[in-house]
Amino acid sequence: MKNLVIIAAGGCGREVLQWAKDINEKENRWNIRGFIDDNPNALNGLKCDAPVLSSIDDYPIGEDDEFVCCIGNSKVRKQVVEKLKAKGAVFVTLIHPNAIVADSCTLGEGTIVYPFALISDNAVLGDQCIINMYSSVAHDSVLGEYCTISAHCDITGMCTLGDRVFMGTTSNMVPSSRIGDDVYICAGSTVMGRVRAGMKVMGNPAKIVKF
């Protein structure tokens, strides 16, 4: 049996701990070791039955270890994943049993799919994406690497997202929309058409706003 090590003991990491337990109830897949986090007190005052094992840099990677990265910030997630992969870390794709994932879709390494998410026909997700609960990626849509899709988002058919895109809660994209790398979509916004790389957009229809 492989060991599961969760990177970051924040809200996302603690949620993923529960999703890993839910997976174990179905197939007994992992020995869940706990978290690695640069804050040794990350779990203080919280109800949690998994420990903080060490800082990220100090964790000794074992040959049976598998990792999942739960850092919400896409750029930081990328930095941490690349650092650990250079040391030999293996990242696992984690799909909650209550998610709906089409047989024809493609999920990248390290991607996390929350409960009640939907990944539809021939959708393609890059490495290290996070798809939160009740969000959907419709048919033929393509997401780049390290995208973070918050809860209750709707990516409709034939959309294209670049790398490191963040979609805030309840935001959505109309069919065939195109957005570039490092786009930030504010909560509740509707993307209609194209958004250039590096932009922050808000509203319905979503318009560019200053940082």
C-alpha angles and dihedrals in degrees: 000000000000125000118238117215117188116210111220125016097220126114095292092048093050091049091051089050087062092046089052089052089051090052090049090056088060102040111000090235106160148029097227105219100180140245137323112208136155089229107072090192096052093118098043111133093009129111105242131139097202121079134225100251100192144309116300095253095044098052112113106224113226126207091244095048123116121187137209120189117220102179109131097205104086097209093049090045090055093049093050095044093049092048092052094043088055086058092051103267118159117214123210131207110236119203120179113231090238094057119101111228121175118231089232097055125099122224122193126228115286096013117151120211114191126213117287093016118135126216107183140202116322094347113154123210123188126224122299099011122155117213110188129211121298092009123129137207107196131211120308095002119141126209123191126222125301096012117162115208112187126212122298095014123147122209103183129205125312096004122149125210124185126220123302095011117165120205115191123220116297093004118139145186127222117230118293094010116156126208129176135226121303096013117159115208112195121227115281095015128138119215113210115181124336135353121190122233117279096019128135113214134189139176141030105315092023115241131186116270130187120256 
